Amino acid sequence: MKYDVVVMGSINMDILVFVNDFPNFSENVVAKGMVTQAGGKGANQAVAVAKQGVTHAFLGAIGNDDFGTQMKRILSDKGVDISHLIIKKDVPTGAAVGIVDHTGENTFLGSLAANMAITSVEIKNSFESIEGNIFLLQMETSKESILTALEAAKNKNMYIILDPAPEGCFFEEALGYADLVTPNSHETEKITGIKVESIEDAKKAAKIIADKGVPNVIVKMGSKGSLLFESKKDHYTFVEAKKVKTIDTVGAGDTFAGVLASVLSENPESLHYAMKVATQASALKVSREGGQDAIPTRKELMQFDY
C-alpha cells in the first residue's frame, strides 16, 4: 500500500515523575506526582502524524506483555495504523522513566528492550508491502533495523526525514541516506562539535551537517526557534519559536517531526511552510499538560495563520 507518511521508531511506556527541581546526585526527593503514559519517540511521532489526518503506517516493536497490550490499544485508539507492529515474544516492551521539573523541562532514563531487538529481516519483510512519500524515523531502535529501513526507503524513492535522536544513539552512517535531518541543539553539538547558542552557531553547524551529504538541515534551537539550511540553494531561513507558557516539553520534538512530515507529504515543495506549521504544533504541545493527548490535531492547527 502507498502511504503519505511511514513512521518507524521506538515504543515505550513512560513513567513521568514531577518535581520542583531536578535532584542532585544521591539526593532523595519527594515528587509532586507521577503518571504512566504512552511514549517512545516513534510512537509519539506516529500519533502526531495520525492527528494530521494523512495516510500512514507505523513500524515498531513491542513485547508480548502487559505494556505491549496497553500500547497497542492506546495507539489504535489514537488512530495510528498498528497493522505493521512487530511483536517480540522473548523481549519486554520498552519503558522509560522521565523527570519533569517546574519549568516543564525533562530528562529521561530508558530501557529500549523490544526496540533494540528489531532485526533486519523483520524490517525487510515489513517493507515488502509498504510504499510511501515520506519516511520518518529516529535512532531509538537497533542499528541494523535503522540501516535496513533507510536502504529500503531510499530504494523506494521515499523522502527520508531523519530525527537524529536521542543523541546517545546517533551514528553518522545514517546521515548519508537522509534528505532532511532535524537535530536539536544537543544532537547538533554531538554531530558537529558546535555548541549552538546563536543563529550564527546554527548556521555553521547546519553547513557542517550538509557537507556530510545531507541536502536539507533544520537545527532546532528550542525556545529561540529553528534554522533551515537548504544546501542546493545555499539558503538559510530562520523561524522564530511561538511564545507560550511552557507546561510540559515531553514530546515537543516528536510533535515537530510528525507534523513536519505530514505537511511535507502534501506539500513537498514547501519545506519552509511545513517548518512553520511544525513550529506552531510544538508550541501548542508544550503549552499543555500530558503526552500524546496534548499533541494538536490538524483542525487545531488550521486555526492559525502562517
KAHU-V112383 format. One record per run of one state. SS is the DSSP state (A for helix, B for strand, O for the rest). FROM is the first residue (numbers start at 0). LEN is the number of residues. If there is no record, write none. Layout:
BEGIN
ss=SS from=FROM len=LEN
ss=SS from=FROM len=LEN
END
This chain:
BEGIN
ss=O from=0 len=1
ss=B from=1 len=7
ss=O from=8 len=3
ss=B from=11 len=7
ss=O from=18 len=14
ss=B from=32 len=7
ss=O from=39 len=1
ss=A from=40 len=10
ss=O from=50 len=5
ss=B from=55 len=4
ss=O from=59 len=1
ss=B from=60 len=3
ss=O from=63 len=2
ss=A from=65 len=12
ss=O from=77 len=8
ss=B from=85 len=3
ss=O from=88 len=5
ss=B from=93 len=7
ss=O from=100 len=5
ss=B from=105 len=6
ss=O from=111 len=1
ss=A from=112 len=5
ss=O from=117 len=2
ss=A from=119 len=8
ss=O from=127 len=3
ss=B from=130 len=7
ss=O from=137 len=5
ss=A from=142 len=13
ss=O from=155 len=3
ss=B from=158 len=4
ss=O from=162 len=4
ss=A from=166 len=3
ss=O from=169 len=2
ss=A from=171 len=6
ss=O from=177 len=2
ss=B from=179 len=2
ss=O from=181 len=2
ss=B from=183 len=1
ss=A from=184 len=8
ss=O from=192 len=6
ss=A from=198 len=12
ss=O from=210 len=5
ss=B from=215 len=5
ss=O from=220 len=1
ss=A from=221 len=3
ss=B from=224 len=6
ss=O from=230 len=4
ss=B from=234 len=6
ss=O from=240 len=11
ss=A from=251 len=15
ss=O from=266 len=4
ss=A from=270 len=16
ss=O from=286 len=5
ss=A from=291 len=3
ss=O from=294 len=3
ss=A from=297 len=4
ss=O from=301 len=5
END
